[in-house]
Amino acid sequence: MSHSLAKQKNHDILVDLSMSLKQIQIDLDELKTNISHIKNDIRVQKIQNMKKDLPKDDEPVESGWWWRS
């Protein structure tokens, strides 16, 4: 194999690796975004579940645990 052919092959390999790394970074960023959305959805669900446990405005409050304005 000639020197220039080997050099070209190495260059092509580096380009392929660089493109693969860029794709991995894009995939990683997408995963981070998805995880962030999932965490936010979980927070919203927890808040909604907590609101379900609160007494309704027309329900009597049996203890001083829940404050009303």
All heavy atoms as TSV, in Angstrom:
chain	resi	resn	atom	element	x	y	z
A	1	MET	N	N	0.848	-1.164	0.000
A	1	MET	CA	C	0.000	0.000	0.000
A	1	MET	C	C	0.901	1.237	0.000
A	1	MET	O	O	1.825	1.348	0.779
A	1	MET	CB	C	-0.892	-0.030	1.239
A	1	MET	CG	C	-1.930	1.072	1.236
A	1	MET	SD	S	-2.992	1.058	2.697
A	1	MET	CE	C	-4.050	-0.319	2.366
A	2	SER	N	N	0.591	2.136	-0.880
A	2	SER	CA	C	1.414	3.338	-0.963
A	2	SER	C	C	1.119	4.244	0.225
A	2	SER	O	O	0.080	4.148	0.875
A	2	SER	CB	C	1.147	4.073	-2.277
A	2	SER	OG	O	-0.142	4.641	-2.244
A	3	HIS	N	N	2.046	5.147	0.474
A	3	HIS	CA	C	1.929	6.059	1.607
A	3	HIS	C	C	0.682	6.946	1.478
A	3	HIS	O	O	-0.040	7.136	2.445
A	3	HIS	CB	C	3.199	6.918	1.705
A	3	HIS	CG	C	3.159	7.898	2.820
A	3	HIS	ND1	N	3.183	7.521	4.149
A	3	HIS	CD2	C	3.082	9.253	2.824
A	3	HIS	CE1	C	3.118	8.594	4.906
A	3	HIS	NE2	N	3.062	9.659	4.135
A	4	SER	N	N	0.429	7.479	0.304
A	4	SER	CA	C	-0.723	8.373	0.126
A	4	SER	C	C	-2.047	7.613	0.243
A	4	SER	O	O	-3.038	8.158	0.735
A	4	SER	CB	C	-0.641	9.107	-1.215
A	4	SER	OG	O	-0.718	8.192	-2.276
A	5	LEU	N	N	-2.063	6.368	-0.197
A	5	LEU	CA	C	-3.270	5.553	-0.070
A	5	LEU	C	C	-3.559	5.250	1.401
A	5	LEU	O	O	-4.716	5.341	1.841
A	5	LEU	CB	C	-3.127	4.252	-0.869
A	5	LEU	CG	C	-4.363	3.383	-0.999
A	5	LEU	CD1	C	-5.516	4.174	-1.618
A	5	LEU	CD2	C	-4.072	2.157	-1.820
A	6	ALA	N	N	-2.522	4.930	2.152
A	6	ALA	CA	C	-2.687	4.675	3.582
A	6	ALA	C	C	-3.139	5.952	4.297
A	6	ALA	O	O	-3.999	5.907	5.187
A	6	ALA	CB	C	-1.379	4.171	4.186
A	7	LYS	N	N	-2.578	7.071	3.888
A	7	LYS	CA	C	-2.945	8.346	4.481
A	7	LYS	C	C	-4.413	8.673	4.192
A	7	LYS	O	O	-5.148	9.137	5.073
A	7	LYS	CB	C	-2.023	9.433	3.923
A	7	LYS	CG	C	-1.994	10.693	4.710
A	7	LYS	CD	C	-0.907	11.612	4.174
A	7	LYS	CE	C	-0.855	12.891	4.979
A	7	LYS	NZ	N	0.163	13.806	4.506
A	8	GLN	N	N	-4.852	8.408	2.960
A	8	GLN	CA	C	-6.242	8.649	2.588
A	8	GLN	C	C	-7.178	7.737	3.373
A	8	GLN	O	O	-8.240	8.165	3.832
A	8	GLN	CB	C	-6.433	8.431	1.072
A	8	GLN	CG	C	-7.858	8.659	0.595
A	8	GLN	CD	C	-8.338	10.089	0.822
A	8	GLN	OE1	O	-7.595	11.043	0.617
A	8	GLN	NE2	N	-9.578	10.236	1.272
A	9	LYS	N	N	-6.768	6.467	3.524
A	9	LYS	CA	C	-7.597	5.525	4.271
A	9	LYS	C	C	-7.729	5.977	5.724
A	9	LYS	O	O	-8.825	5.940	6.298
A	9	LYS	CB	C	-6.994	4.129	4.197
A	9	LYS	CG	C	-7.863	3.068	4.814
A	9	LYS	CD	C	-7.336	1.682	4.577
A	9	LYS	CE	C	-8.279	0.669	5.174
A	9	LYS	NZ	N	-7.860	-0.699	4.904
A	10	ASN	N	N	-6.644	6.426	6.335
A	10	ASN	CA	C	-6.682	6.938	7.708
A	10	ASN	C	C	-7.593	8.158	7.800
A	10	ASN	O	O	-8.361	8.297	8.748
A	10	ASN	CB	C	-5.278	7.285	8.206
A	10	ASN	CG	C	-4.469	6.054	8.544
A	10	ASN	OD1	O	-5.014	4.968	8.736
A	10	ASN	ND2	N	-3.158	6.214	8.610
A	11	HIS	N	N	-7.508	9.023	6.812
A	11	HIS	CA	C	-8.355	10.214	6.781
A	11	HIS	C	C	-9.827	9.813	6.700
A	11	HIS	O	O	-10.671	10.364	7.412
A	11	HIS	CB	C	-7.973	11.116	5.592
A	11	HIS	CG	C	-8.855	12.313	5.472
A	11	HIS	ND1	N	-9.963	12.319	4.657
A	11	HIS	CD2	C	-8.810	13.526	6.084
A	11	HIS	CE1	C	-10.565	13.493	4.768
A	11	HIS	NE2	N	-9.886	14.253	5.616
A	12	ASP	N	N	-10.132	8.861	5.839
A	12	ASP	CA	C	-11.513	8.393	5.695
A	12	ASP	C	C	-12.034	7.783	7.004
A	12	ASP	O	O	-13.187	8.006	7.384
A	12	ASP	CB	C	-11.621	7.363	4.569
A	12	ASP	CG	C	-11.385	7.974	3.195
A	12	ASP	OD1	O	-11.396	9.218	3.084
A	12	ASP	OD2	O	-11.173	7.202	2.236
A	13	ILE	N	N	-11.174	7.033	7.688
A	13	ILE	CA	C	-11.553	6.441	8.965
A	13	ILE	C	C	-11.842	7.536	9.988
A	13	ILE	O	O	-12.833	7.478	10.724
A	13	ILE	CB	C	-10.457	5.472	9.470
A	13	ILE	CG1	C	-10.420	4.216	8.587
A	13	ILE	CG2	C	-10.697	5.088	10.930
A	13	ILE	CD1	C	-9.231	3.308	8.845
A	14	LEU	N	N	-10.989	8.551	10.026
A	14	LEU	CA	C	-11.192	9.664	10.956
A	14	LEU	C	C	-12.489	10.420	10.650
A	14	LEU	O	O	-13.211	10.820	11.568
A	14	LEU	CB	C	-9.999	10.617	10.928
A	14	LEU	CG	C	-8.724	10.100	11.598
A	14	LEU	CD1	C	-7.587	11.088	11.362
A	14	LEU	CD2	C	-8.939	9.881	13.081
A	15	VAL	N	N	-12.787	10.603	9.395
A	15	VAL	CA	C	-14.031	11.274	9.009
A	15	VAL	C	C	-15.234	10.443	9.460
A	15	VAL	O	O	-16.192	10.979	10.023
A	15	VAL	CB	C	-14.068	11.541	7.492
A	15	VAL	CG1	C	-15.456	11.966	7.040
A	15	VAL	CG2	C	-13.033	12.592	7.111
A	16	ASP	N	N	-15.155	9.136	9.221
A	16	ASP	CA	C	-16.248	8.249	9.652
A	16	ASP	C	C	-16.426	8.291	11.164
A	16	ASP	O	O	-17.555	8.353	11.666
A	16	ASP	CB	C	-15.980	6.809	9.198
A	16	ASP	CG	C	-16.179	6.607	7.704
A	16	ASP	OD1	O	-16.790	7.497	7.058
A	16	ASP	OD2	O	-15.725	5.573	7.191
A	17	LEU	N	N	-15.319	8.265	11.895
A	17	LEU	CA	C	-15.393	8.325	13.353
A	17	LEU	C	C	-15.979	9.647	13.816
A	17	LEU	O	O	-16.801	9.689	14.736
A	17	LEU	CB	C	-14.002	8.123	13.966
A	17	LEU	CG	C	-13.463	6.702	13.975
A	17	LEU	CD1	C	-12.013	6.695	14.450
A	17	LEU	CD2	C	-14.309	5.805	14.849
A	18	SER	N	N	-15.561	10.706	13.173
A	18	SER	CA	C	-16.072	12.026	13.532
A	18	SER	C	C	-17.576	12.113	13.295
A	18	SER	O	O	-18.324	12.623	14.143
A	18	SER	CB	C	-15.352	13.105	12.726
A	18	SER	OG	O	-15.879	14.368	12.998
A	19	MET	N	N	-18.028	11.598	12.176
A	19	MET	CA	C	-19.462	11.609	11.880
A	19	MET	C	C	-20.227	10.739	12.875
A	19	MET	O	O	-21.312	11.115	13.331
A	19	MET	CB	C	-19.702	11.143	10.439
A	19	MET	CG	C	-19.249	12.163	9.417
A	19	MET	SD	S	-19.293	11.610	7.693
A	19	MET	CE	C	-20.920	10.981	7.521
A	20	SER	N	N	-19.650	9.602	13.245
A	20	SER	CA	C	-20.294	8.725	14.228
A	20	SER	C	C	-20.388	9.414	15.583
A	20	SER	O	O	-21.414	9.326	16.262
A	20	SER	CB	C	-19.517	7.422	14.372
A	20	SER	OG	O	-19.578	6.679	13.173
A	21	LEU	N	N	-19.321	10.102	15.984
A	21	LEU	CA	C	-19.336	10.814	17.257
A	21	LEU	C	C	-20.366	11.938	17.254
A	21	LEU	O	O	-21.056	12.158	18.256
A	21	LEU	CB	C	-17.947	11.372	17.577
A	21	LEU	CG	C	-16.914	10.345	18.032
A	21	LEU	CD1	C	-15.538	10.995	18.128
A	21	LEU	CD2	C	-17.307	9.724	19.346
A	22	LYS	N	N	-20.481	12.633	16.142
A	22	LYS	CA	C	-21.493	13.685	16.045
A	22	LYS	C	C	-22.893	13.099	16.176
A	22	LYS	O	O	-23.752	13.672	16.852
A	22	LYS	CB	C	-21.359	14.441	14.722
A	22	LYS	CG	C	-20.178	15.386	14.688
A	22	LYS	CD	C	-20.060	16.073	13.354
A	22	LYS	CE	C	-18.805	16.931	13.315
A	22	LYS	NZ	N	-18.594	17.543	12.003
A	23	GLN	N	N	-23.138	11.959	15.561
A	23	GLN	CA	C	-24.452	11.316	15.648
A	23	GLN	C	C	-24.720	10.851	17.077
A	23	GLN	O	O	-25.835	10.996	17.587
A	23	GLN	CB	C	-24.560	10.140	14.676
A	23	GLN	CG	C	-25.950	9.526	14.642
A	23	GLN	CD	C	-27.027	10.526	14.245
A	23	GLN	OE1	O	-26.888	11.223	13.249
A	23	GLN	NE2	N	-28.089	10.613	15.037
A	24	ILE	N	N	-23.693	10.328	17.727
A	24	ILE	CA	C	-23.841	9.904	19.121
A	24	ILE	C	C	-24.184	11.106	19.989
A	24	ILE	O	O	-25.040	11.027	20.873
A	24	ILE	CB	C	-22.563	9.195	19.618
A	24	ILE	CG1	C	-22.446	7.825	18.955
A	24	ILE	CG2	C	-22.563	9.060	21.136
A	24	ILE	CD1	C	-21.118	7.138	19.186
A	25	GLN	N	N	-23.537	12.242	19.742
A	25	GLN	CA	C	-23.824	13.454	20.520
A	25	GLN	C	C	-25.266	13.915	20.300
A	25	GLN	O	O	-25.955	14.301	21.230
A	25	GLN	CB	C	-22.844	14.572	20.146
A	25	GLN	CG	C	-23.014	15.827	20.975
A	25	GLN	CD	C	-22.732	15.607	22.443
A	25	GLN	OE1	O	-21.726	15.024	22.795
A	25	GLN	NE2	N	-23.633	16.069	23.290
A	26	ILE	N	N	-25.718	13.852	19.055
A	26	ILE	CA	C	-27.104	14.216	18.747
A	26	ILE	C	C	-28.067	13.273	19.473
A	26	ILE	O	O	-29.034	13.714	20.092
A	26	ILE	CB	C	-27.342	14.181	17.217
A	26	ILE	CG1	C	-26.590	15.336	16.552
A	26	ILE	CG2	C	-28.833	14.225	16.891
A	26	ILE	CD1	C	-26.526	15.240	15.039
A	27	ASP	N	N	-27.778	11.975	19.423
A	27	ASP	CA	C	-28.626	10.997	20.104
A	27	ASP	C	C	-28.626	11.225	21.612
A	27	ASP	O	O	-29.670	11.134	22.263
A	27	ASP	CB	C	-28.161	9.571	19.795
A	27	ASP	CG	C	-28.366	9.180	18.339
A	27	ASP	OD1	O	-29.117	9.890	17.619
A	27	ASP	OD2	O	-27.770	8.174	17.906
A	28	LEU	N	N	-27.466	11.532	22.168
A	28	LEU	CA	C	-27.351	11.790	23.604
A	28	LEU	C	C	-28.147	13.031	24.000
A	28	LEU	O	O	-28.861	13.031	25.003
A	28	LEU	CB	C	-25.883	11.949	23.984
A	28	LEU	CG	C	-25.564	12.179	25.453
A	28	LEU	CD1	C	-26.081	11.025	26.302
A	28	LEU	CD2	C	-24.075	12.372	25.641
A	29	ASP	N	N	-28.046	14.079	23.198
A	29	ASP	CA	C	-28.819	15.299	23.468
A	29	ASP	C	C	-30.319	15.010	23.424
A	29	ASP	O	O	-31.081	15.522	24.252
A	29	ASP	CB	C	-28.458	16.403	22.470
A	29	ASP	CG	C	-27.065	16.970	22.692
A	29	ASP	OD1	O	-26.489	16.753	23.783
A	29	ASP	OD2	O	-26.549	17.630	21.769
A	30	GLU	N	N	-30.726	14.196	22.478
A	30	GLU	CA	C	-32.143	13.839	22.373
A	30	GLU	C	C	-32.591	13.032	23.588
A	30	GLU	O	O	-33.675	13.262	24.136
A	30	GLU	CB	C	-32.389	13.042	21.087
A	30	GLU	CG	C	-33.841	12.764	20.823
A	30	GLU	CD	C	-34.072	12.079	19.485
A	30	GLU	OE1	O	-33.260	12.243	18.566
A	30	GLU	OE2	O	-35.097	11.377	19.388
A	31	LEU	N	N	-31.744	12.109	24.042
A	31	LEU	CA	C	-32.069	11.337	25.234
A	31	LEU	C	C	-32.177	12.236	26.463
A	31	LEU	O	O	-33.090	12.078	27.285
A	31	LEU	CB	C	-30.996	10.271	25.478
A	31	LEU	CG	C	-31.072	9.030	24.600
A	31	LEU	CD1	C	-29.839	8.158	24.810
A	31	LEU	CD2	C	-32.329	8.244	24.890
A	32	LYS	N	N	-31.263	13.188	26.587
A	32	LYS	CA	C	-31.315	14.124	27.719
A	32	LYS	C	C	-32.617	14.920	27.697
A	32	LYS	O	O	-33.242	15.125	28.741
A	32	LYS	CB	C	-30.118	15.076	27.679
A	32	LYS	CG	C	-28.813	14.439	28.083
A	32	LYS	CD	C	-27.685	15.468	27.977
A	32	LYS	CE	C	-26.352	14.891	28.340
A	32	LYS	NZ	N	-25.274	15.903	28.221
A	33	THR	N	N	-33.007	15.350	26.521
A	33	THR	CA	C	-34.255	16.101	26.387
A	33	THR	C	C	-35.446	15.226	26.770
A	33	THR	O	O	-36.338	15.664	27.508
A	33	THR	CB	C	-34.416	16.625	24.949
A	33	THR	OG1	O	-33.318	17.486	24.648
A	33	THR	CG2	C	-35.722	17.374	24.768
A	34	ASN	N	N	-35.452	13.992	26.302
A	34	ASN	CA	C	-36.545	13.078	26.619
A	34	ASN	C	C	-36.615	12.808	28.118
A	34	ASN	O	O	-37.711	12.782	28.702
A	34	ASN	CB	C	-36.397	11.765	25.848
A	34	ASN	CG	C	-36.668	11.929	24.367
A	34	ASN	OD1	O	-37.264	12.910	23.935
A	34	ASN	ND2	N	-36.227	10.976	23.578
A	35	ILE	N	N	-35.465	12.615	28.744
A	35	ILE	CA	C	-35.422	12.380	30.191
A	35	ILE	C	C	-35.949	13.599	30.930
A	35	ILE	O	O	-36.711	13.475	31.889
A	35	ILE	CB	C	-33.993	12.011	30.637
A	35	ILE	CG1	C	-33.645	10.605	30.146
A	35	ILE	CG2	C	-33.858	12.101	32.156
A	35	ILE	CD1	C	-32.194	10.229	30.323
A	36	SER	N	N	-35.566	14.771	30.471
A	36	SER	CA	C	-36.043	16.007	31.094
A	36	SER	C	C	-37.562	16.106	30.997
A	36	SER	O	O	-38.239	16.464	31.970
A	36	SER	CB	C	-35.382	17.209	30.432
A	36	SER	OG	O	-35.853	18.408	30.956
A	37	HIS	N	N	-38.123	15.763	29.849
A	37	HIS	CA	C	-39.574	15.796	29.664
A	37	HIS	C	C	-40.263	14.770	30.570
A	37	HIS	O	O	-41.314	15.059	31.154
A	37	HIS	CB	C	-39.939	15.537	28.207
A	37	HIS	CG	C	-39.595	16.666	27.292
A	37	HIS	ND1	N	-39.564	16.526	25.919
A	37	HIS	CD2	C	-39.246	17.950	27.532
A	37	HIS	CE1	C	-39.222	17.683	25.364
A	37	HIS	NE2	N	-39.021	18.551	26.329
A	38	ILE	N	N	-39.661	13.606	30.685
A	38	ILE	CA	C	-40.237	12.556	31.532
A	38	ILE	C	C	-40.227	13.008	32.997
A	38	ILE	O	O	-41.214	12.838	33.714
A	38	ILE	CB	C	-39.470	11.225	31.352
A	38	ILE	CG1	C	-39.774	10.640	29.966
A	38	ILE	CG2	C	-39.823	10.230	32.457
A	38	ILE	CD1	C	-38.886	9.492	29.563
A	39	LYS	N	N	-39.105	13.592	33.429
A	39	LYS	CA	C	-39.032	14.094	34.809
A	39	LYS	C	C	-40.094	15.161	35.056
A	39	LYS	O	O	-40.733	15.179	36.108
A	39	LYS	CB	C	-37.646	14.675	35.095
A	39	LYS	CG	C	-36.578	13.632	35.302
A	39	LYS	CD	C	-35.243	14.311	35.594
A	39	LYS	CE	C	-34.168	13.333	35.929
A	39	LYS	NZ	N	-32.878	13.996	36.220
A	40	ASN	N	N	-40.273	16.039	34.092
A	40	ASN	CA	C	-41.291	17.077	34.226
A	40	ASN	C	C	-42.691	16.463	34.288
A	40	ASN	O	O	-43.526	16.881	35.090
A	40	ASN	CB	C	-41.183	18.076	33.078
A	40	ASN	CG	C	-42.034	19.296	33.308
A	40	ASN	OD1	O	-41.984	19.900	34.370
A	40	ASN	ND2	N	-42.831	19.655	32.316
A	41	ASP	N	N	-42.951	15.488	33.453
A	41	ASP	CA	C	-44.250	14.804	33.473
A	41	ASP	C	C	-44.495	14.146	34.827
A	41	ASP	O	O	-45.619	14.167	35.337
A	41	ASP	CB	C	-44.323	13.749	32.361
A	41	ASP	CG	C	-44.404	14.351	30.967
A	41	ASP	OD1	O	-44.656	15.573	30.861
A	41	ASP	OD2	O	-44.208	13.602	29.991
A	42	ILE	N	N	-43.447	13.559	35.412
A	42	ILE	CA	C	-43.575	12.920	36.723
A	42	ILE	C	C	-43.891	13.967	37.785
A	42	ILE	O	O	-44.761	13.763	38.636
A	42	ILE	CB	C	-42.290	12.136	37.074
A	42	ILE	CG1	C	-42.181	10.892	36.183
A	42	ILE	CG2	C	-42.282	11.738	38.554
A	42	ILE	CD1	C	-40.852	10.185	36.272
A	43	ARG	N	N	-43.226	15.123	37.728
A	43	ARG	CA	C	-43.495	16.199	38.683
A	43	ARG	C	C	-44.956	16.658	38.574
A	43	ARG	O	O	-45.643	16.830	39.576
A	43	ARG	CB	C	-42.564	17.390	38.432
A	43	ARG	CG	C	-41.185	17.196	38.948
A	43	ARG	CD	C	-40.381	18.498	38.820
A	43	ARG	NE	N	-38.968	18.198	38.823
A	43	ARG	CZ	C	-38.186	18.189	37.753
A	43	ARG	NH1	N	-38.664	18.519	36.574
A	43	ARG	NH2	N	-36.917	17.886	37.852
A	44	VAL	N	N	-45.417	16.843	37.343
A	44	VAL	CA	C	-46.802	17.277	37.126
A	44	VAL	C	C	-47.765	16.227	37.667
A	44	VAL	O	O	-48.750	16.551	38.339
A	44	VAL	CB	C	-47.061	17.550	35.619
A	44	VAL	CG1	C	-48.535	17.707	35.332
A	44	VAL	CG2	C	-46.283	18.775	35.160
A	45	GLN	N	N	-47.481	14.962	37.406
A	45	GLN	CA	C	-48.351	13.884	37.887
A	45	GLN	C	C	-48.385	13.857	39.413
A	45	GLN	O	O	-49.439	13.670	40.011
A	45	GLN	CB	C	-47.870	12.534	37.336
A	45	GLN	CG	C	-48.815	11.394	37.639
A	45	GLN	CD	C	-50.166	11.581	36.981
A	45	GLN	OE1	O	-50.241	11.902	35.808
A	45	GLN	NE2	N	-51.235	11.395	37.725
A	46	LYS	N	N	-47.225	14.049	40.054
A	46	LYS	CA	C	-47.190	14.069	41.521
A	46	LYS	C	C	-48.040	15.217	42.063
A	46	LYS	O	O	-48.776	15.047	43.032
A	46	LYS	CB	C	-45.749	14.214	42.015
A	46	LYS	CG	C	-44.946	12.947	41.939
A	46	LYS	CD	C	-43.538	13.159	42.477
A	46	LYS	CE	C	-42.724	11.902	42.433
A	46	LYS	NZ	N	-41.357	12.109	42.931
A	47	ILE	N	N	-47.940	16.384	41.438
A	47	ILE	CA	C	-48.739	17.535	41.876
A	47	ILE	C	C	-50.218	17.239	41.700
A	47	ILE	O	O	-51.033	17.527	42.588
A	47	ILE	CB	C	-48.319	18.813	41.114
A	47	ILE	CG1	C	-46.925	19.251	41.556
A	47	ILE	CG2	C	-49.327	19.927	41.311
A	47	ILE	CD1	C	-46.297	20.339	40.690
A	48	GLN	N	N	-50.593	16.663	40.568
A	48	GLN	CA	C	-52.002	16.334	40.333
A	48	GLN	C	C	-52.498	15.315	41.352
A	48	GLN	O	O	-53.622	15.414	41.850
A	48	GLN	CB	C	-52.191	15.812	38.909
A	48	GLN	CG	C	-52.051	16.887	37.857
A	48	GLN	CD	C	-52.085	16.347	36.436
A	48	GLN	OE1	O	-51.950	15.150	36.204
A	48	GLN	NE2	N	-52.243	17.246	35.481
A	49	ASN	N	N	-51.657	14.347	41.686
A	49	ASN	CA	C	-52.042	13.348	42.683
A	49	ASN	C	C	-52.195	13.987	44.065
A	49	ASN	O	O	-53.083	13.628	44.823
A	49	ASN	CB	C	-51.023	12.208	42.742
A	49	ASN	CG	C	-51.112	11.314	41.529
A	49	ASN	OD1	O	-52.104	11.297	40.821
A	49	ASN	ND2	N	-50.049	10.569	41.263
A	50	MET	N	N	-51.314	14.937	44.387
A	50	MET	CA	C	-51.419	15.631	45.672
A	50	MET	C	C	-52.710	16.443	45.726
A	50	MET	O	O	-53.375	16.488	46.763
A	50	MET	CB	C	-50.203	16.542	45.887
A	50	MET	CG	C	-48.933	15.791	46.217
A	50	MET	SD	S	-47.435	16.808	46.256
A	50	MET	CE	C	-47.930	18.270	47.089
A	51	LYS	N	N	-53.063	17.075	44.615
A	51	LYS	CA	C	-54.295	17.868	44.581
A	51	LYS	C	C	-55.515	16.985	44.769
A	51	LYS	O	O	-56.508	17.402	45.366
A	51	LYS	CB	C	-54.393	18.640	43.266
A	51	LYS	CG	C	-53.466	19.829	43.191
A	51	LYS	CD	C	-53.650	20.574	41.894
A	51	LYS	CE	C	-52.754	21.794	41.832
A	51	LYS	NZ	N	-52.915	22.530	40.572
A	52	LYS	N	N	-55.470	15.749	44.266
A	52	LYS	CA	C	-56.591	14.816	44.445
A	52	LYS	C	C	-56.803	14.508	45.921
A	52	LYS	O	O	-57.919	14.276	46.355
A	52	LYS	CB	C	-56.324	13.506	43.692
A	52	LYS	CG	C	-56.452	13.595	42.206
A	52	LYS	CD	C	-56.168	12.244	41.581
A	52	LYS	CE	C	-56.015	12.356	40.089
A	52	LYS	NZ	N	-55.610	11.068	39.498
A	53	ASP	N	N	-55.701	14.498	46.693
A	53	ASP	CA	C	-55.774	14.161	48.113
A	53	ASP	C	C	-56.264	15.332	48.970
A	53	ASP	O	O	-56.651	15.136	50.115
A	53	ASP	CB	C	-54.400	13.705	48.625
A	53	ASP	CG	C	-53.975	12.379	48.003
A	53	ASP	OD1	O	-54.861	11.632	47.542
A	53	ASP	OD2	O	-52.768	12.086	47.981
A	54	LEU	N	N	-56.246	16.542	48.438
A	54	LEU	CA	C	-56.713	17.697	49.198
A	54	LEU	C	C	-58.233	17.656	49.315
A	54	LEU	O	O	-58.920	17.213	48.397
A	54	LEU	CB	C	-56.300	19.004	48.506
A	54	LEU	CG	C	-54.819	19.357	48.505
A	54	LEU	CD1	C	-54.582	20.590	47.629
A	54	LEU	CD2	C	-54.338	19.623	49.918
A	55	PRO	N	N	-58.772	18.123	50.448
A	55	PRO	CA	C	-60.238	18.164	50.566
A	55	PRO	C	C	-60.825	19.184	49.599
A	55	PRO	O	O	-60.199	20.196	49.279
A	55	PRO	CB	C	-60.468	18.593	52.017
A	55	PRO	CG	C	-59.190	19.194	52.466
A	55	PRO	CD	C	-58.097	18.613	51.625
A	56	LYS	N	N	-62.011	18.891	49.126
A	56	LYS	CA	C	-62.710	19.807	48.225
A	56	LYS	C	C	-63.204	21.007	49.023
A	56	LYS	O	O	-63.301	20.965	50.242
A	56	LYS	CB	C	-63.896	19.098	47.554
A	56	LYS	CG	C	-63.526	17.824	46.831
A	56	LYS	CD	C	-62.690	18.097	45.616
A	56	LYS	CE	C	-62.393	16.826	44.857
A	56	LYS	NZ	N	-61.015	16.432	44.873
A	57	ASP	N	N	-63.543	22.078	48.341
A	57	ASP	CA	C	-63.990	23.293	49.018
A	57	ASP	C	C	-65.248	23.070	49.852
A	57	ASP	O	O	-65.449	23.722	50.871
A	57	ASP	CB	C	-64.250	24.415	48.000
A	57	ASP	CG	C	-62.948	24.993	47.462
A	57	ASP	OD1	O	-61.920	24.865	48.156
A	57	ASP	OD2	O	-62.977	25.566	46.367
A	58	ASP	N	N	-66.098	22.129	49.434
A	58	ASP	CA	C	-67.342	21.923	50.166
A	58	ASP	C	C	-67.237	20.798	51.207
A	58	ASP	O	O	-68.203	20.477	51.875
A	58	ASP	CB	C	-68.494	21.638	49.201
A	58	ASP	CG	C	-68.218	20.441	48.308
A	58	ASP	OD1	O	-67.065	19.960	48.291
A	58	ASP	OD2	O	-69.150	19.998	47.625
A	59	GLU	N	N	-66.047	20.180	51.325
A	59	GLU	CA	C	-65.850	19.122	52.312
A	59	GLU	C	C	-65.398	19.728	53.638
A	59	GLU	O	O	-64.569	20.633	53.660
A	59	GLU	CB	C	-64.771	18.131	51.847
A	59	GLU	CG	C	-65.166	17.277	50.673
A	59	GLU	CD	C	-64.035	16.342	50.238
A	59	GLU	OE1	O	-62.990	16.302	50.905
A	59	GLU	OE2	O	-64.211	15.672	49.220
A	60	PRO	N	N	-65.932	19.206	54.739
A	60	PRO	CA	C	-65.457	19.702	56.037
A	60	PRO	C	C	-64.031	19.220	56.301
A	60	PRO	O	O	-63.641	18.143	55.858
A	60	PRO	CB	C	-66.432	19.083	57.031
A	60	PRO	CG	C	-66.990	17.895	56.334
A	60	PRO	CD	C	-66.961	18.205	54.852
A	61	VAL	N	N	-63.270	20.041	56.976
A	61	VAL	CA	C	-61.910	19.668	57.335
A	61	VAL	C	C	-61.950	19.148	58.763
A	61	VAL	O	O	-62.371	19.844	59.677
A	61	VAL	CB	C	-60.956	20.885	57.225
A	61	VAL	CG1	C	-59.566	20.508	57.660
A	61	VAL	CG2	C	-60.959	21.414	55.804
A	62	GLU	N	N	-61.535	17.897	58.949
A	62	GLU	CA	C	-61.640	17.268	60.257
A	62	GLU	C	C	-60.490	17.637	61.176
A	62	GLU	O	O	-60.625	17.616	62.381
A	62	GLU	CB	C	-61.729	15.753	60.093
A	62	GLU	CG	C	-63.001	15.325	59.372
A	62	GLU	CD	C	-63.074	13.830	59.186
A	62	GLU	OE1	O	-62.304	13.110	59.842
A	62	GLU	OE2	O	-63.907	13.395	58.379
A	63	SER	N	N	-59.358	17.930	60.635
A	63	SER	CA	C	-58.226	18.290	61.479
A	63	SER	C	C	-57.639	19.598	60.981
A	63	SER	O	O	-58.026	20.115	59.950
A	63	SER	CB	C	-57.168	17.192	61.440
A	63	SER	OG	O	-56.532	17.178	60.175
A	64	GLY	N	N	-56.694	20.108	61.717
A	64	GLY	CA	C	-56.034	21.352	61.327
A	64	GLY	C	C	-54.928	21.137	60.312
A	64	GLY	O	O	-54.130	22.025	60.069
A	65	TRP	N	N	-54.885	19.958	59.730
A	65	TRP	CA	C	-53.802	19.631	58.801
A	65	TRP	C	C	-53.879	20.470	57.523
A	65	TRP	O	O	-52.892	20.945	57.034
A	65	TRP	CB	C	-53.869	18.143	58.458
A	65	TRP	CG	C	-52.746	17.717	57.563
A	65	TRP	CD1	C	-52.828	17.429	56.252
A	65	TRP	CD2	C	-51.387	17.520	57.928
A	65	TRP	NE1	N	-51.619	17.057	55.755
A	65	TRP	CE2	C	-50.698	17.122	56.770
A	65	TRP	CE3	C	-50.659	17.664	59.103
A	65	TRP	CZ2	C	-49.337	16.849	56.763
A	65	TRP	CZ3	C	-49.305	17.389	59.099
A	65	TRP	CH2	C	-48.666	17.000	57.945
A	66	TRP	N	N	-55.057	20.645	56.976
A	66	TRP	CA	C	-55.214	21.393	55.731
A	66	TRP	C	C	-55.633	22.817	56.035
A	66	TRP	O	O	-56.574	23.053	56.769
A	66	TRP	CB	C	-56.260	20.757	54.815
A	66	TRP	CG	C	-55.921	19.355	54.468
A	66	TRP	CD1	C	-56.561	18.226	54.896
A	66	TRP	CD2	C	-54.863	18.895	53.638
A	66	TRP	NE1	N	-55.968	17.117	54.391
A	66	TRP	CE2	C	-54.918	17.492	53.607
A	66	TRP	CE3	C	-53.862	19.519	52.920
A	66	TRP	CZ2	C	-54.036	16.716	52.902
A	66	TRP	CZ3	C	-52.971	18.751	52.201
A	66	TRP	CH2	C	-53.073	17.373	52.195
A	67	TRP	N	N	-54.932	23.741	55.481
A	67	TRP	CA	C	-55.235	25.162	55.704
A	67	TRP	C	C	-56.067	25.680	54.549
A	67	TRP	O	O	-55.828	25.333	53.409
A	67	TRP	CB	C	-53.943	25.974	55.806
A	67	TRP	CG	C	-53.180	25.636	57.034
A	67	TRP	CD1	C	-52.254	24.649	57.153
A	67	TRP	CD2	C	-53.277	26.235	58.307
A	67	TRP	NE1	N	-51.757	24.602	58.418
A	67	TRP	CE2	C	-52.376	25.567	59.152
A	67	TRP	CE3	C	-54.052	27.263	58.836
A	67	TRP	CZ2	C	-52.207	25.905	60.479
A	67	TRP	CZ3	C	-53.879	27.599	60.156
A	67	TRP	CH2	C	-52.979	26.932	60.968
A	68	ARG	N	N	-57.016	26.514	54.878
A	68	ARG	CA	C	-57.840	27.131	53.837
A	68	ARG	C	C	-57.839	28.629	54.031
A	68	ARG	O	O	-57.757	29.118	55.150
A	68	ARG	CB	C	-59.270	26.642	53.928
A	68	ARG	CG	C	-59.392	25.184	53.599
A	68	ARG	CD	C	-60.769	24.899	53.087
A	68	ARG	NE	N	-60.847	23.527	52.677
A	68	ARG	CZ	C	-61.867	22.753	52.958
A	68	ARG	NH1	N	-62.889	23.217	53.619
A	68	ARG	NH2	N	-61.881	21.520	52.556
A	69	SER	N	N	-57.943	29.327	52.951
A	69	SER	CA	C	-58.010	30.784	53.078
A	69	SER	C	C	-59.453	31.241	53.038
A	69	SER	O	O	-60.338	30.556	52.638
A	69	SER	CB	C	-57.230	31.454	51.954
A	69	SER	OG	O	-57.649	30.979	50.689
